[in-house]
Amino acid sequence: MLALTYQLFAALCGWLEAMLYALRGAESFRGNEHGGMMAQRVAALLLVPVAILLYIHFGWWVLLEIVPMGLFFPLCHDEAYNFTRLWLKYAETKDFSDWETCQLAWKEYRYGYQSPTTTARNDFSGSTRTIFAITAAVLLVALYVAYFLHFFPPTHG
């Protein structure tokens, strides 16, 4: 649960960082970007109560979600980042609404898309991000099954 909550934060970081990298800031889109920034803060804030609730219920097991959190991050962050960079390309024209430019970007976007202007030091390919995410999903499922079996063992009788 903690790893999944963190991915909302990761995607919103990708969105915001794409605007910052493009040096467009408040001029990125016609709409107000503060809604997305607030959502990012809420996602970060949710990590604390989710972690506390999981710790209260499951104890140290919550720490086992740290590895899947890290493995999911490149997929959620980079795909949101790369999509937003594509979206910004269309938003520059100002001929369309934010929704219309989003739709234009979505038509061009392909999973694993790499921004041709990236300067990231750790720019994983789409297939590497996918392998990381599959590994994270397998680890989370195994962890959740272990949670369930440990805290809610089957009754015999």
N, C-alpha and C positions, 0 to 999 in steps of 0.2 A: 504494500500500500504506500509506503514511503517512497519507494522507487518510482511508482507511477505518478505520485504528486510532484516529484522532482522534475518529471518530464514536461509537465505544463510550464514550469519555470524555464526549462531548457529551451523549449520552443519559443517562448516569449523573449528570451535572451537573444535568440537567433534573429527574430524579427527586429528588435531594437538595435542590435549591433549592425544589421544590414543598413539601417537608416543612418547610423552614425558613421559607418565606413563610407557611405556614399556622400557624406558631408552635406546632407540635405536637411536633417533635423526636422523642425516644424514644417518645412516646406515640402516634405516628402509626399504627403497626400493632401487631398482637399479637406478631408475630415480631420478631427482633432486626435492626435496620437496619444493624448494623455489617458484615454480609456485603456489602451493596451499597456501603457506604463503602470497604471493602477492595477491591472490584472496581474502584471508581473510581480508587483509588490505583494499582492494578496497571495499569489502562489508561493512566494518565498515565506510569507508569514504563516501559511498553512503547514509548512514543513514542521514547525515547532509543535503545534498541538497534535499533529498526526504522530510525530515521533514520541511525544509524551504518552499519548493513548496507547500506542503499540508497546512502548516500554512497560507501562503499567500492566497491560494484559499479557505480553509475551516475554518481558524481561530482556535479557541480553540478545535474544534472537533477532531483535530489530537491527542490530549491527550487521547481520548477514545480508541485509538489503543494500549495503554500501557498494558492493561489487556490481550487482545488476544496475544500480543507479549510474555508475560510471560507464558501464558498457552501453546502456541505452542513450546516454547523453549525445554522442556524436550523431546518431540518427536523427533525433528530435531537433537538436540545435542546428545542425548543418542543413537539413532539408528545409527547415523554416527559414534559415538565413538565405540559402540559395534561391528559394522561391521568392522571398521578399526582394532580393536583388533584381530578379526578373520582373517582378511587379513594379519596382521603381523605374525600370526602363520605360514601361508604358505610362507610368504616372507622370513622367517628365513632360509628356505632350500637353497635359492639362486640357485635352480635347474631350476627355471622358471623365465620368465620375469614378470614385475609388472602386466602387463595385464593378464597373465596366472594365477598368484597368486590371482588376483582380481576375476577371473572367478571361481577358486577353492573355494574361500571364499564365493562367491555368492551362489554356490551350497549347501553349508552347512548352510548359514545364514537363519534364520527364523525371521519374524517380531516379535518383543518383546524379542528377544534373550538377555540374560543377560550374561555378561562376568563373568565367575566363579571366577575371581581374583579381582573383583571390591572392592574398599574400600570407595566408595562414601557414604557420609552421607545421601544424598537424592537420593537414587536409586529407582526411581519409576518403578513399574512393567509395562510390555507392555500394559496391559489393563488400568492401571491408565493413562499412557501417551496418550492412545487413547481417553479416556474420556476427558482429558484436551484438546486435539486437536479438538475433535468434538465440545466441548463447545466454544473454540476459533473460530472455523469456523462459528458456529451459530452466535456468537457475531459480527464477522466481516461482515457477510452477512447482519445482522440487521443494523449494523452501516453504511454499504455502501448503503443500501436502504434508511436509514434515511438521509444520505448525499444527495443522489439523489433527494429525495422528498423535502428536505429543500432548496436546492440550485437550483433545476430545477423543481419547482412545475408544475403539469399538468395544461394546459391552458383549460379554459372553454369558449367555444364560437364558 
